[in-house]
Amino acid sequence: MKKKYGILLILFFLCVLPSEAQCAMCRAVLESEENVSQAKGVNNGIVYLMAIPYILVALTGFYLYKTYSKKNTAKKA
């Protein structure tokens, strides 16, 4: 079971879908320049910075769920 979640997590990080996650100021500065690869790099950085807190909260919630569900099943038995 843990192996499946690990594989899914790795696939998630490898398959980052392009999205528009730039603030208005970053977008205006980067669009005025001709270096498109720099704009894509900033966009990817913003997406990663945005995703990490959600992943950490999800992992913490999953860990707490598993911990408390084991304690509750042990008390019922």
C-alpha positions as CSV (number, residue, x, y, z in Angstrom):
1,M,0.0,0.0,0.0
2,K,2.8,2.4,0.9
3,K,4.5,1.6,-2.4
4,K,1.5,2.7,-4.4
5,Y,1.4,6.1,-2.6
6,G,5.1,6.5,-3.1
7,I,4.8,5.8,-6.8
8,L,1.8,8.2,-7.1
9,L,3.7,10.9,-5.4
10,I,6.7,10.5,-7.7
11,L,4.5,10.6,-10.7
12,F,2.8,13.7,-9.4
13,F,6.1,15.6,-9.2
14,L,7.2,14.3,-12.6
15,C,4.0,15.3,-14.4
16,V,3.6,18.9,-13.5
17,L,1.0,20.4,-15.8
18,P,1.6,23.8,-17.2
19,S,-0.6,26.4,-15.5
20,E,-0.8,30.2,-15.2
21,A,0.1,30.9,-11.6
22,Q,1.9,34.2,-11.8
23,C,0.9,37.3,-10.0
24,A,0.1,40.4,-12.0
25,M,3.5,42.1,-11.4
26,C,5.6,39.0,-12.2
27,R,3.5,38.5,-15.4
28,A,3.9,42.1,-16.6
29,V,7.7,42.1,-16.0
30,L,8.3,38.7,-17.7
31,E,6.0,39.4,-20.6
32,S,7.8,42.6,-21.4
33,E,11.0,40.7,-21.8
34,E,11.7,38.4,-24.8
35,N,13.1,35.6,-22.7
36,V,10.3,33.0,-22.7
37,S,12.2,30.3,-20.9
38,Q,12.8,32.6,-17.9
39,A,9.0,33.2,-17.7
40,K,8.3,29.5,-17.8
41,G,10.9,29.0,-15.1
42,V,9.3,31.6,-12.8
43,N,5.9,30.1,-13.5
44,N,7.1,26.6,-12.6
45,G,8.7,27.9,-9.4
46,I,5.5,29.5,-8.3
47,V,3.6,26.3,-8.9
48,Y,6.0,24.3,-6.9
49,L,6.0,26.9,-4.0
50,M,2.2,26.8,-4.1
51,A,1.9,22.9,-4.1
52,I,4.3,22.1,-1.3
53,P,2.1,23.4,1.6
54,Y,-0.9,21.5,0.2
55,I,1.1,18.3,0.0
56,L,2.4,18.7,3.5
57,V,-1.0,19.3,4.9
58,A,-2.4,16.3,3.0
59,L,0.4,14.0,4.3
60,T,-0.1,15.2,7.8
61,G,-3.9,14.6,7.6
62,F,-3.3,11.2,6.2
63,Y,-0.8,10.3,8.9
64,L,-3.2,11.5,11.6
65,Y,-6.1,9.6,10.1
66,K,-4.1,6.4,10.0
67,T,-2.8,6.9,13.6
68,Y,-6.3,7.5,15.0
69,S,-8.0,4.8,13.0
70,K,-5.5,2.3,14.4
71,K,-6.1,3.4,17.9
72,N,-9.9,3.2,17.5
73,T,-9.8,-0.3,16.1
74,A,-7.5,-1.4,18.9
75,K,-9.9,0.0,21.5
76,K,-12.9,-1.8,19.9
77,A,-11.2,-5.2,19.8
